[in-house]
Structure formats: structure tokens, C-alpha cells
């Protein structure tokens, strides 16, 4: 069993990286593997070319920025934790590029993520945490993932690297999220209840 975290911060050892180590400790203590993937800043946006959908390749045509490796790792994982710093009350730009491409390549068409465990965390200096946290949850919501939360919203405060660890309540929330995600991954792995059949969903465009 494995949980993959995507660290959407361009900073290698920033607050988000340190917070994910808090999550790692709890996940691994529960006997679940944990891996952090960090795409960095040099990620290109989705071009909406639909090659991934048309071919069913589960890969983006842009091959040189590591996003396909992230998509493949998430397809293999039992759980996915999306983590982003808050940039102007929203997901960081490079993280948004990763999520747009991942959703189109593997979350649409034959969805690879439905019923995988999903969780979200963000770090912020002052405000915009709720908006960003809910954007991350919404990404997983439309891919039919099993959303797991902690005992409060996953927004942890801190500006300079290391400051987020001083948000003791936020650190406790991150730790609880790790415990809850590991628990749900194990519950689903042991469940004998069959997965619900997927019904038909009509695509309705608003302009005809």
C-alpha cells in the first residue's frame, strides 16, 4: 500500500516539504509507504490538445518536465495527497499545470483515480487557505476519489521556511490527515464490498 504526495511548491525545503515529513511519519508508522514527488517550477501548462484522451495513453504529449512520471506514480498509488502553497488565494501556478494535465490524461476517459484515497494540504502566510484547500479537494472530487479529511481544514500558516512548524494546530491537523489517509487506504485494501458500477454521465455543454 502506498500514498503519493505531490508537493506543488517550487521551494525544495520550504514549509510544505517540512509539513509533508510530518505526514510521512504518521503514514509510515501505520505501515503504509509514502513518497513525495515535487515537480518544481519548470512545468508547462496543458494545451488542451486532447491527444491523451484521443489515444488513451494516460500520458501527456509534453515529455520533458517530469509530469508523466507523476501521472504514472499516481496511477499506481493507493492514495494521493495534493499539497500546494497559496499563491494569491489559489493553487500555485506550477501545481495547477500538473493537475490540469494529470486530470485530462488519467482522470478523464477511463478514469484511473476513481475510489483512490485523496487528501489535501496547503501552506500560506496570511489568507487564501480555505480557497486553495477547497480547490485541491475539488480536483479530486470530480475524479470520484474517496476524500479524507483531518479534524480541521488543511491550511497551515508560515511564510519563511520552517515557520509552518510553529503553527502547532496546523501541524496536528497534518498529522491527523496522515493517520486518516493511511487508515482509509488499509480499510479499502481489506474491504470485500464490490466497487459501485459507474453510471452514464451525459456531457452537457451550455453553448449549442
C-alpha positions in Angstrom: 0.0 0.0 0.0 1.3 3.4 -0.9 0.4 7.1 -0.7 1.9 9.6 -3.1 2.1 13.3 -2.2 2.6 16.0 -4.9 4.4 18.9 -3.4 3.5 21.9 -5.6 5.9 24.3 -4.1 8.9 25.4 -6.2 11.0 25.5 -2.9 12.9 22.4 -2.2 13.0 22.6 1.6 10.2 25.0 2.2 7.3 24.8 4.7 5.3 22.4 2.5 8.2 19.9 2.3 8.6 20.1 6.1 4.9 19.6 6.6 4.9 16.6 4.4 7.5 15.0 6.6 5.0 15.3 9.5 2.5 13.4 7.3 5.2 10.8 6.3 5.9 10.0 9.9 2.3 9.1 10.6 1.7 7.2 7.3 4.8 5.1 7.7 4.0 4.4 11.3 0.8 2.9 10.1 2.7 0.6 7.8 1.9 2.4 4.5 4.6 3.5 2.1 4.9 7.3 1.5 6.6 9.1 -1.4 6.8 12.8 -2.1 7.0 14.0 -5.8 8.0 17.6 -6.4 7.6 18.9 -10.0 9.4 22.2 -9.4 8.9 25.4 -11.3 9.6 24.3 -14.9 6.2 22.8 -15.6 4.3 23.6 -18.8 0.6 24.2 -18.9 -2.0 21.9 -20.5 -2.5 22.8 -24.2 -5.9 21.1 -24.4 -4.8 19.2 -27.4 -6.7 16.1 -26.2 -4.0 13.7 -27.5 -4.1 11.9 -24.2 -7.8 11.4 -24.4 -7.9 10.5 -28.1 -5.2 7.9 -27.7 -6.0 6.6 -24.2 -2.2 6.7 -23.5 -2.5 8.1 -19.9 0.4 10.3 -20.8 0.8 13.9 -21.9 2.4 14.7 -25.2 4.8 17.0 -23.4 7.5 14.7 -22.1 10.4 16.7 -20.8 9.2 18.2 -17.5 8.5 15.1 -15.3 4.8 15.4 -15.3 4.3 12.0 -16.9 6.3 10.3 -14.2 4.0 12.0 -11.6 0.9 10.8 -13.5 2.3 7.2 -13.6 3.1 7.2 -9.9 -0.4 8.5 -9.0 -2.0 5.8 -11.2 -0.1 3.1 -9.3 -0.7 4.6 -5.8 -3.5 3.7 -3.4 -3.7 7.3 -2.1 -2.9 10.7 -3.4 -2.1 13.8 -1.3 -2.2 17.1 -3.1 -0.2 19.8 -1.4 0.3 23.4 -2.6 1.4 26.8 -1.3 -1.1 29.5 -1.5 -0.4 32.0 -4.4 -2.8 34.9 -4.4 -5.6 32.9 -2.8 -5.2 29.9 -5.1 -3.1 26.9 -6.1 0.5 27.7 -7.2 0.8 28.0 -11.0 3.1 25.1 -11.5 0.9 22.8 -9.4 -2.2 23.9 -11.4 -0.3 22.9 -14.6 0.4 19.4 -13.1 -3.2 18.9 -12.0 -4.7 20.1 -15.3 -2.6 17.7 -17.3 -3.0 14.8 -14.8 -6.7 15.1 -14.7 -7.1 15.2 -18.5 -4.6 12.3 -19.2 -5.7 9.9 -16.5 -8.7 11.3 -14.7 -10.9 11.7 -17.7 -11.8 9.0 -20.3 -11.0 5.7 -18.5 -10.5 7.3 -15.0 -7.5 5.8 -13.2 -8.2 7.6 -9.9 -11.8 6.7 -9.0 -12.0 5.3 -5.5 -8.4 6.1 -4.7 -8.0 7.8 -1.4 -7.4 11.6 -1.6 -6.3 14.3 0.8 -5.2 17.9 0.6 -2.9 20.4 2.4 -1.8 23.9 1.8 0.6 26.4 3.4 0.1 30.1 3.5 1.4 33.3 5.0 -1.9 35.0 6.0 -5.1 34.3 3.9 -6.4 32.3 1.0 -6.0 29.0 2.7 -9.7 27.9 2.6 -9.9 28.8 -1.1 -6.8 26.8 -2.0 -7.7 23.9 0.2 -11.1 23.6 -1.4 -9.6 23.9 -4.9 -7.4 20.9 -4.2 -10.3 18.9 -2.9 -12.5 19.9 -5.9 -9.8 18.5 -8.2 -10.2 15.1 -6.6 -13.9 15.4 -6.2 -14.5 15.4 -9.9 -12.3 12.3 -10.3 -14.6 10.3 -8.0 -11.9 9.9 -5.3 -12.6 9.0 -1.7 -11.9 12.3 0.1 -10.3 12.0 3.5 -10.0 15.0 5.9 -8.5 15.6 9.3 -10.2 17.4 12.2 -9.9 20.9 10.6 -9.2 22.4 7.3 -5.8 21.5 5.8 -4.3 25.0 5.8 -1.1 25.7 7.8 0.4 29.1 8.3 4.0 30.1 7.8 6.0 32.4 5.5 9.7 31.7 5.8 10.9 28.1 5.6 10.3 26.4 9.0 7.7 28.8 10.2 4.8 26.4 9.4 6.1 24.0 12.1 5.4 26.7 14.7 1.7 26.5 13.7 1.2 23.8 16.3 -2.5 23.3 15.5 -1.8 23.1 11.7 0.9 20.5 12.3 -1.5 18.5 14.4 -4.1 18.7 11.5 -1.4 17.5 9.0 -0.5 14.5 11.3 -4.2 13.6 11.7 -4.6 13.7 7.9 -1.7 11.3 7.6 -3.3 8.9 10.1 -6.7 9.1 8.5 -5.4 8.6 4.9 -3.3 5.6 6.0 -6.3 4.1 7.8 -8.6 4.6 4.8 -6.1 3.0 2.4 -5.9 0.0 4.6 -9.7 -0.2 5.0 -10.2 -0.2 1.2 -7.5 -2.7 0.7 -9.2 -5.1 3.1 -12.8 -4.4 2.0 -14.7 -7.2 0.3 -17.5 -4.8 -0.7 -17.6 -4.6 -4.5 -16.9 -1.2 -6.1 -20.1 0.5 -7.4 -20.7 0.3 -11.1 -20.1 3.5 -13.0 -23.3 5.0 -14.4 -23.6 7.0 -17.6 -23.0 10.8 -17.3 -24.2 12.9 -20.1 -21.8 15.7 -21.3 -23.9 18.8 -21.4 -22.4 21.9 -23.0 -24.0 25.2 -22.4 -23.5 26.6 -25.9 -25.0 24.7 -28.8 
